[in-house]
Amino acid sequence: MKTDAKIEGYIVNGKSFVDEYSGEIYTGDKTFSEQLDALDGDITIEVNSPGGSFTAGGVMYAEITAYDKGKVTIVINGCAASAATFPCVAADKVIMSPVAIYAIHNPSRLAIGDHRVMESAKNNLLEAGAAMAEAYAKKTGKSIEAILQMMDAETTMNAKTAVENGFADEVMFEKQQIAAFWENTARAIAAASKRETAADTSKADAERVAIAERCADIMKNL
């Protein structure tokens, strides 16, 4: 699949880079913004990230929301978790690989100091969580309260569950599978009809019943 930009590895503030020892990739919000500025028309962004900086993810959300040169499609081919979900909820369409995962949770941070510092850290986290919940609710159509419960539970979803909950719009390859399924079904029904004569009407009817039952079983798993 052709992609115009990528969000992979940890999301960081500043420029993207690759760790020279581990080879691990870090996607920077500044680099991402520069890539988006250089693009035009409908674009596809590939995501495979466990998250990272809250503020960098927020920049990516804002950049995608502000993109007015075409539609933005995000393809999650491995993982979109934590801050990596921010750009996803800003896109016009989210497609997930059948084996990809999508995870949301409450924001977290380190704090050192007295009770005033801790109280300030708590308030900051609650405000950040409220902002996340609002963005998720806007994408999914769920209530803020329902989203906050999912964040409290540190919810991890597979592709099908993410679609059911409104975080994703489509499971990759599913349309091709459905199209192939109906094509094969149509061929089977046509073949059964051709074999139908006055003498073997009951047999053709039985074949059509069997095909219908198979259709129902397959559709349950799509």
Legacy VTK file of the C-alpha trace (Angstrom):
# vtk DataFile Version 3.0
C-alpha trace
ASCII
DATASET POLYDATA
POINTS 222 float
0.000 0.000 0.000
1.338 3.400 -0.984
1.715 5.812 1.937
2.625 9.487 1.957
3.905 9.713 5.546
4.652 7.432 8.484
4.282 7.578 12.247
6.404 4.735 13.562
8.235 3.927 16.760
7.995 6.314 19.684
6.520 9.770 19.144
8.836 12.543 20.299
9.122 16.314 20.269
11.327 17.754 17.540
12.973 15.921 14.667
12.625 12.249 13.762
15.689 10.066 14.244
16.908 6.474 14.352
18.858 5.202 17.362
22.280 4.277 16.020
22.686 1.342 18.417
19.255 -0.287 18.508
17.973 0.878 15.131
14.767 1.951 16.867
12.787 4.640 15.023
11.474 7.799 16.669
8.959 10.018 14.858
9.204 13.712 15.710
6.288 16.118 15.575
8.401 18.748 13.798
9.412 16.329 11.052
5.831 15.135 10.698
4.582 18.707 10.355
7.163 19.386 7.644
6.106 16.250 5.760
2.449 17.258 5.902
3.218 20.775 4.669
4.916 19.299 1.597
1.952 17.067 0.675
-1.071 17.882 -1.444
-4.426 16.236 -2.199
-5.744 13.081 -0.527
-3.061 11.421 1.583
-2.482 8.147 3.421
-0.497 7.986 6.666
0.838 4.693 7.998
0.869 4.252 11.784
2.769 1.695 13.844
3.563 3.261 17.195
3.201 2.465 20.906
2.819 6.185 21.640
5.169 8.593 23.357
5.004 12.322 24.049
1.533 13.656 24.836
2.357 17.075 23.434
3.950 15.679 20.247
0.879 13.520 19.665
-1.216 16.637 20.201
0.740 18.486 17.518
0.102 15.644 15.070
-3.614 15.737 15.917
-3.727 19.471 15.219
-1.756 19.185 11.969
-4.059 16.493 10.564
-7.177 18.365 11.699
-5.917 21.507 9.965
-4.980 19.698 6.731
-7.342 21.204 4.156
-5.801 20.029 0.883
-7.660 16.701 0.761
-8.855 13.722 2.779
-6.581 12.024 5.308
-6.650 8.226 5.624
-4.685 6.514 8.372
-3.660 2.882 8.011
-2.733 1.132 11.270
-0.596 -1.808 10.235
0.715 -2.837 13.633
-0.158 -0.733 16.649
-1.701 2.602 17.559
-1.508 3.093 21.306
-1.460 5.971 23.739
-0.377 9.226 22.037
-0.275 7.448 18.656
-4.077 7.374 18.743
-4.254 11.190 18.658
-3.498 11.541 14.934
-5.849 8.622 14.252
-8.909 10.342 15.707
-8.156 13.432 13.604
-8.174 11.538 10.291
-11.133 11.309 7.930
-10.819 7.524 7.784
-8.983 4.877 9.816
-8.231 1.446 8.370
-6.704 -1.294 10.541
-4.851 -4.452 9.652
-6.722 -7.540 10.881
-3.867 -8.199 13.320
-3.312 -4.590 14.463
-4.160 -3.304 17.944
-5.546 -0.008 19.229
-5.078 0.985 22.860
-6.226 3.921 24.980
-5.487 4.775 28.619
-5.200 7.668 31.032
-2.208 10.022 30.658
0.665 9.598 33.112
3.713 11.575 34.233
6.480 11.637 36.819
6.328 14.180 39.650
8.739 14.901 42.490
7.941 17.346 45.258
5.591 18.114 48.110
1.802 17.806 48.245
1.352 20.975 46.190
3.419 19.561 43.345
1.506 16.299 43.489
-1.849 18.086 43.508
-0.760 20.153 40.511
0.391 17.006 38.690
-2.966 15.365 39.420
-4.882 18.352 38.046
-2.687 18.449 34.946
-3.359 14.773 34.278
-7.099 15.182 34.751
-7.152 18.076 32.291
-5.066 16.134 29.781
-7.328 13.101 30.163
-10.415 15.246 29.614
-8.925 16.616 26.387
-8.172 13.084 25.168
-11.668 11.879 26.050
-13.236 14.744 24.121
-11.234 13.893 20.996
-12.110 10.185 21.298
-15.785 10.989 21.858
-15.876 13.205 18.787
-14.481 10.383 16.643
-16.556 7.538 18.071
-19.846 9.218 18.936
-19.605 7.787 22.454
-20.253 9.867 25.570
-17.372 11.436 27.491
-18.276 9.257 30.486
-18.093 6.055 28.411
-14.710 7.059 26.992
-13.310 7.908 30.418
-14.355 4.454 31.634
-12.504 2.872 28.696
-9.426 4.954 29.502
-9.602 3.963 33.186
-9.708 0.320 32.101
-6.665 0.752 29.793
-8.667 -0.664 26.893
-6.885 -2.604 24.160
-8.864 -3.443 21.010
-8.285 -5.620 17.986
-9.312 -4.292 14.575
-12.860 -5.621 14.682
-13.474 -4.305 18.205
-12.008 -0.912 17.281
-14.446 -0.672 14.372
-17.360 -1.718 16.580
-16.425 1.010 19.073
-15.990 3.679 16.404
-12.238 4.190 16.725
-11.622 2.673 13.276
-13.771 2.669 10.160
-12.668 -0.418 8.294
-10.665 -3.642 8.635
-8.043 -4.004 5.936
-8.853 -6.594 3.228
-12.425 -7.022 4.522
-14.028 -5.399 1.481
-12.104 -7.715 -0.850
-13.191 -10.715 1.220
-16.852 -9.647 1.127
-16.710 -8.994 -2.627
-15.128 -12.410 -3.269
-17.666 -14.058 -0.980
-20.668 -12.615 -2.854
-19.118 -13.402 -6.224
-18.633 -17.030 -5.236
-22.145 -17.162 -3.774
-23.680 -15.801 -6.981
-21.810 -18.406 -9.031
-22.990 -21.211 -6.754
-26.629 -20.095 -6.932
-26.429 -19.755 -10.729
-24.978 -23.256 -11.001
-27.749 -24.671 -8.801
-30.417 -22.933 -10.899
-29.001 -24.342 -14.134
-29.227 -27.865 -12.763
-32.834 -27.365 -11.744
-35.428 -29.288 -13.824
-38.892 -30.562 -13.070
-37.312 -33.812 -11.958
-34.744 -32.410 -9.558
-36.425 -29.273 -8.165
-36.118 -30.567 -4.610
-32.390 -31.161 -5.064
-31.822 -27.616 -6.373
-33.879 -26.203 -3.500
-31.745 -28.165 -1.051
-28.592 -26.769 -2.651
-29.890 -23.220 -2.340
-30.753 -23.795 1.325
-27.237 -25.118 1.941
-25.738 -22.068 0.208
-27.910 -19.709 2.279
-26.815 -21.417 5.491
-23.170 -21.138 4.428
-23.724 -17.437 3.669
-25.079 -16.862 7.167
-22.136 -18.679 8.799
-19.555 -16.736 6.792
-21.197 -13.345 7.361
-21.044 -13.914 11.125
-17.249 -14.040 10.886
-16.787 -11.003 8.631
LINES 1 223
222 0 1 2 3 4 5 6 7 8 9 10 11 12 13 14 15 16 17 18 19 20 21 22 23 24 25 26 27 28 29 30 31 32 33 34 35 36 37 38 39 40 41 42 43 44 45 46 47 48 49 50 51 52 53 54 55 56 57 58 59 60 61 62 63 64 65 66 67 68 69 70 71 72 73 74 75 76 77 78 79 80 81 82 83 84 85 86 87 88 89 90 91 92 93 94 95 96 97 98 99 100 101 102 103 104 105 106 107 108 109 110 111 112 113 114 115 116 117 118 119 120 121 122 123 124 125 126 127 128 129 130 131 132 133 134 135 136 137 138 139 140 141 142 143 144 145 146 147 148 149 150 151 152 153 154 155 156 157 158 159 160 161 162 163 164 165 166 167 168 169 170 171 172 173 174 175 176 177 178 179 180 181 182 183 184 185 186 187 188 189 190 191 192 193 194 195 196 197 198 199 200 201 202 203 204 205 206 207 208 209 210 211 212 213 214 215 216 217 218 219 220 221
